[in-house]
Amino acid sequence: MTIHPAATAAMPLTATTVSTGSGVDAAIAWGGVVASLLVAAGLFLITWRQLNGRHRRWVVASGIPFQISHRNTWPFMILGFGLFFVMLAVATVFEALGNEAGRQFIWSWPAFVPLALVVLSFFTWPLALTPDWYQRWARHPQSPQVSPWPLEEAAQALTDAPDDRSRAALGSDIGWSGQDSEKAWELTGLPGTAPKTRFDERTEELKAKLAQHEAERQNRSQP
């Protein structure tokens, strides 16, 4: 049988095209793995910052839309999304390796476990899986109205802060969490006044201006 020269020339081109296409797909898949892990790392960092005890204002903040629990649980929602992106990265690794069975297994049920945790966090979150400071706050008789910063604990945290910048950020969080940051500072015994962030200073300036304008308006309205 005689093979046409054109067909002979086309065969290597087709194989090269398929090989190049597979290489591009694999490169895209590995890029997706890296992107998924970076997103997961960012979400885990946010979760750690909110649960390490130095950032507590989220506890007494307004609830997110559709939240049924009377306690804010959004860091745990973020944790669930982070775990989902880890599962997404694992599934993409299997895809990059050409392991279709492994990819289908991840999407059969493991990938949906983190999403189930996200749904759970809209209703509640097991206190046994929360930090100690959060458990103490949640079990307080006046929770969730009480501040997550007990006065003595706030004072100790301010004392242990390494520098004024850290103390300013901590004092801001204490104040926005409903605790008296000035009284907490007095308990530390540290010299001077409590350092403030630029945002807090600007907020106080605006409040003072608003109070002054209101006083001037009332004076003008008086006969």
C-alpha positions as CSV (number, residue, x, y, z in Angstrom):
1,M,0.0,0.0,0.0
2,T,1.3,3.4,-1.0
3,I,1.0,6.2,1.7
4,H,0.5,9.6,0.3
5,P,3.4,12.0,1.2
6,A,1.0,14.6,2.6
7,A,-0.4,12.1,5.1
8,T,3.1,11.1,6.1
9,A,4.1,14.7,6.8
10,A,0.9,15.3,8.7
11,M,1.4,12.5,11.2
12,P,4.3,14.0,13.2
13,L,2.6,17.3,13.2
14,T,-0.5,15.8,14.8
15,A,1.4,14.0,17.5
16,T,3.4,17.2,18.3
17,T,0.2,19.1,18.5
18,V,-1.4,16.6,20.9
19,S,1.8,16.6,23.0
20,T,2.0,20.3,23.1
21,G,-1.7,20.5,24.1
22,S,-1.2,18.1,26.9
23,G,1.8,20.1,28.2
24,V,-0.2,23.3,28.1
25,D,-3.1,21.7,30.0
26,A,-0.7,20.3,32.6
27,A,0.9,23.7,33.1
28,I,-2.5,25.3,33.5
29,A,-3.5,22.7,36.0
30,W,-0.3,23.2,38.1
31,G,-0.9,26.9,37.9
32,G,-4.4,26.2,39.3
33,V,-2.8,24.2,42.2
34,V,-0.6,27.1,43.1
35,A,-3.4,29.6,42.9
36,S,-5.7,27.5,45.0
37,L,-3.0,27.0,47.7
38,L,-2.3,30.8,47.8
39,V,-6.0,31.5,48.3
40,A,-6.2,28.9,51.0
41,A,-3.1,30.3,52.7
42,G,-4.7,33.8,52.7
43,L,-7.9,32.5,54.2
44,F,-6.0,30.5,56.9
45,L,-4.1,33.7,57.7
46,I,-7.3,35.7,58.2
47,T,-8.7,32.9,60.3
48,W,-5.6,32.7,62.5
49,R,-5.5,36.5,63.0
50,Q,-9.2,36.5,64.2
51,L,-8.8,33.5,66.5
52,N,-5.4,34.1,68.1
53,G,-7.0,36.4,70.7
54,R,-5.5,39.7,69.6
55,H,-8.3,40.7,67.3
56,R,-11.7,40.3,69.0
57,R,-13.9,43.1,67.7
58,W,-15.5,40.7,65.1
59,V,-17.1,38.9,68.1
60,V,-19.4,41.9,68.9
61,A,-19.7,43.2,65.3
62,S,-23.1,43.1,63.5
63,G,-23.9,39.6,62.1
64,I,-23.4,38.8,58.5
65,P,-26.5,38.3,56.2
66,F,-28.4,35.0,56.6
67,Q,-26.6,34.3,59.9
68,I,-28.9,32.3,62.2
69,S,-26.6,31.9,65.1
70,H,-26.7,34.6,67.8
71,R,-22.9,34.5,67.9
72,N,-20.7,35.6,65.1
73,T,-18.9,32.7,63.6
74,W,-17.5,34.1,60.3
75,P,-13.9,33.2,61.0
76,F,-15.0,29.5,61.0
77,M,-16.8,30.1,57.7
78,I,-13.5,31.4,56.3
79,L,-11.7,28.4,57.7
80,G,-14.2,26.2,55.8
81,F,-13.6,28.0,52.6
82,G,-9.9,27.7,53.1
83,L,-10.2,23.9,53.5
84,F,-12.4,23.8,50.3
85,F,-9.6,25.4,48.3
86,V,-7.1,22.8,49.7
87,M,-9.5,20.1,48.4
88,L,-9.6,22.0,45.1
89,A,-5.8,22.0,44.9
90,V,-5.7,18.3,45.6
91,A,-8.2,17.6,42.9
92,T,-6.2,19.7,40.5
93,V,-3.0,17.8,41.3
94,F,-4.7,14.6,40.3
95,E,-5.9,16.4,37.1
96,A,-2.3,17.5,36.3
97,L,-1.0,14.0,36.8
98,G,-3.7,12.6,34.6
99,N,-5.2,10.6,37.5
100,E,-8.9,10.8,36.7
101,A,-9.9,8.3,39.4
102,G,-8.3,10.4,42.0
103,R,-9.9,13.6,40.7
104,Q,-13.3,12.1,40.7
105,F,-12.8,10.7,44.2
106,I,-12.1,14.2,45.6
107,W,-15.2,15.5,44.0
108,S,-17.3,12.6,45.1
109,W,-17.5,13.7,48.7
110,P,-14.2,15.0,50.4
111,A,-14.4,18.4,48.6
112,F,-17.9,19.0,50.0
113,V,-17.0,18.4,53.7
114,P,-15.5,21.9,54.1
115,L,-18.6,23.4,52.5
116,A,-20.7,21.5,55.0
117,L,-18.7,23.2,57.7
118,V,-19.4,26.6,56.1
119,V,-23.2,25.8,56.2
120,L,-22.9,24.6,59.8
121,S,-21.2,27.9,60.8
122,F,-24.3,29.8,59.7
123,F,-26.3,28.0,62.5
124,T,-23.7,27.4,65.2
125,W,-20.2,26.2,65.9
126,P,-19.1,23.6,68.5
127,L,-17.5,25.6,71.3
128,A,-15.0,22.7,71.9
129,L,-13.4,23.6,68.5
130,T,-13.0,27.3,69.4
131,P,-10.1,29.0,71.3
132,D,-10.2,29.2,75.1
133,W,-10.8,33.0,75.1
134,Y,-13.8,32.6,72.8
135,Q,-15.2,29.8,75.0
136,R,-15.0,31.9,78.1
137,W,-16.8,34.8,76.3
138,A,-19.5,32.5,74.8
139,R,-20.2,30.9,78.2
140,H,-20.5,34.3,80.0
141,P,-24.0,34.8,81.4
142,Q,-24.4,38.1,79.5
143,S,-23.0,36.8,76.2
144,P,-23.2,38.0,73.5
145,Q,-23.7,41.5,74.9
146,V,-20.6,41.4,77.1
147,S,-17.2,42.4,75.7
148,P,-14.8,39.5,74.7
149,W,-12.1,41.5,76.4
150,P,-12.2,41.1,80.2
151,L,-10.7,44.2,81.8
152,E,-7.8,42.4,83.5
153,E,-7.0,40.3,80.4
154,A,-7.0,43.5,78.3
155,A,-4.6,45.1,80.7
156,Q,-2.3,42.1,80.6
157,A,-2.4,42.0,76.8
158,L,-1.4,45.7,76.7
159,T,1.4,45.1,79.2
160,D,2.8,42.2,77.1
161,A,2.6,44.1,73.8
162,P,6.2,44.6,72.4
163,D,5.9,48.2,71.4
164,D,3.6,51.3,71.2
165,R,2.4,50.4,67.7
166,S,1.2,47.0,68.9
167,R,-0.4,48.6,72.0
168,A,-2.2,51.1,69.9
169,A,-3.7,48.4,67.6
170,L,-4.5,46.4,70.7
171,G,-6.1,49.3,72.5
172,S,-8.2,50.1,69.4
173,D,-9.5,46.5,69.3
174,I,-10.2,46.6,73.0
175,G,-12.2,49.8,72.6
176,W,-14.1,48.7,69.5
177,S,-15.0,45.5,71.3
178,G,-16.9,47.3,74.0
179,Q,-14.3,47.4,76.8
180,D,-12.9,50.6,78.4
181,S,-9.5,50.8,76.9
182,E,-8.5,53.8,79.1
183,K,-9.3,51.9,82.3
184,A,-7.4,48.8,80.9
185,W,-4.4,51.1,80.3
186,E,-4.5,52.4,83.8
187,L,-4.4,48.9,85.2
188,T,-1.1,48.3,83.3
189,G,0.8,50.8,85.3
190,L,2.6,51.9,82.2
191,P,3.6,55.6,82.0
192,G,1.9,58.1,79.8
193,T,-1.4,57.8,78.1
194,A,-2.6,54.9,76.0
195,P,-1.2,55.1,72.4
196,K,-3.8,55.4,69.7
197,T,-3.9,54.5,66.0
198,R,-4.1,57.2,63.4
199,F,-7.6,56.0,62.7
200,D,-8.7,56.4,66.3
201,E,-7.2,59.8,66.5
202,R,-9.0,60.9,63.3
203,T,-12.2,59.4,64.6
204,E,-11.9,61.4,67.9
205,E,-11.1,64.6,65.9
206,L,-14.3,64.1,63.8
207,K,-16.4,63.5,66.9
208,A,-15.0,66.6,68.5
209,K,-15.8,68.7,65.4
210,L,-19.3,67.3,65.1
211,A,-19.9,68.1,68.8
212,Q,-18.6,71.6,68.3
213,H,-20.9,72.1,65.2
214,E,-23.9,70.8,67.2
215,A,-23.1,73.1,70.1
216,E,-22.8,76.1,67.7
217,R,-26.1,75.2,66.0
218,Q,-27.9,75.0,69.3
219,N,-26.5,78.4,70.3
220,R,-27.7,80.0,67.1
221,S,-31.1,78.5,67.5
222,Q,-31.6,80.0,70.9
223,P,-33.3,83.4,71.0
